[in-house]
Amino acid sequence: MTGATARPVDLRSDTLTSPTPAMRRAMADAEVGDDVYGEDPTVRALEERVAALLGHEAALFCPTGSMANVLALRTLVGVGEEVLCESRAHIARAELGAHAAYTGLTMRTWSDPRGGVDLAAVEDLFAPDLGPFFVATRAVAIENTHNFAGGTVAPLADLEALRSFADAHGVGIHLDGARIWNAHVATGVPLATYGGLVDVAAVCLSKGLGAPIGSLVVGSADAVAESRVWRKRMGGGMRQVGVLAAAGLHALEHHVERLADDHAHARLLAEAWDVDPAGVETNIVVREVGDAAAYVAAAATEGVRVSALGRTTVRLVTHLDVTRGDAERAAGVLASLPR
Ligand SMILES: *Cc1c(COP(=O)(O)O)cnc(C)c1O
């Protein structure tokens, strides 16, 4: 009996981190101002840093990735227009219909086992101007890494092919880059290369990077200016949030390269779970079991918390607060539980 008495190993999500002592010090020491007036120097520094990393003109600090996705995507797609995306995309499944509720856009989806870009399917779905009955396609959205497909990285060649297609047909590309840092660390592809292949992006500091809050819209100066207006309209204008931006700057400085440790821990857990570690590219492992809810409950009694993504799908996510020892302990439990 390993788990019940020790601290549980929480693999439900990489949002479950607590700010480190050094991050808390950076937050306490942050210079602040009223950001609605554009006077918070730490927020501005974070926005400039993230824009530069992704190779874009500007960025906008937002409370959540969902808000950043809504703001970014609405710069490309208007009311009654559509975006194409993969069927398990976070924008389609996990934002409570925000894009329909706020922007009034619609979505059509393709399905790819690894959550990637299926260019043939995109070409097939694509309908920019089919006359008076058909919804007009304005953008294609990609998710890199892809959360529900298991932290998969979109191959660069696929992204380049999609860029060529989008340029040839005058549509935009939105990147849900909540975990673009993981893709960068896993492949060595520069963040600016990923950024350069899309028109707008949303990136999160609150996942593997370990900040308590924070996401950014990244794009052209125009797209970000428009997003700033809509952020305020949605009630997302924030004041002395340099204390939060400081956590993000600290995370970008200290917590990007270490994502490689999370990836190694995920492969270790995959092996214990009889999942081919070669297919585990970053910090997420997804597996089919007989009954996901029962599996989650059984793991919890052994001190390992994982989450159900569906009736038979279980997900685990490694992060900053999961040590090598935690991963080894969890691996022991996962290897022993009936599936
Ligand atoms: C977590 C996540 C988001 C944003 O989530 P919030 O909880 O709104 O910050 C967006 N996309 C993906 C792929 C995510 O995993």
PDBQT file of the ligand as one rigid body, heavy atoms in Angstrom, charges set to zero:
ROOT
HETATM    1  C1  LIG A 401      -6.031  24.703 -20.814  1.00  0.00    +0.000 C 
HETATM    2  C2  LIG A 401      -6.189  24.924 -22.254  1.00  0.00    +0.000 A 
HETATM    3  C3  LIG A 401      -6.709  26.125 -22.746  1.00  0.00    +0.000 A 
HETATM    4  C4  LIG A 401      -7.168  27.281 -21.876  1.00  0.00    +0.000 C 
HETATM    5  O1  LIG A 401      -7.772  26.936 -20.723  1.00  0.00    +0.000 OA
HETATM    6  P1  LIG A 401      -8.172  27.946 -19.544  1.00  0.00    +0.000 P 
HETATM    7  O2  LIG A 401      -8.543  27.012 -18.470  1.00  0.00    +0.000 OA
HETATM    8  O3  LIG A 401      -9.299  28.762 -20.042  1.00  0.00    +0.000 OA
HETATM    9  O4  LIG A 401      -6.975  28.782 -19.207  1.00  0.00    +0.000 OA
HETATM   10  C5  LIG A 401      -6.788  26.273 -24.109  1.00  0.00    +0.000 A 
HETATM   11  N1  LIG A 401      -6.390  25.289 -24.936  1.00  0.00    +0.000 NA
HETATM   12  C6  LIG A 401      -5.871  24.150 -24.504  1.00  0.00    +0.000 A 
HETATM   13  C7  LIG A 401      -5.410  23.132 -25.474  1.00  0.00    +0.000 C 
HETATM   14  C8  LIG A 401      -5.759  23.909 -23.144  1.00  0.00    +0.000 A 
HETATM   15  O5  LIG A 401      -5.258  22.748 -22.720  1.00  0.00    +0.000 OA
ENDROOT
TORSDOF 0
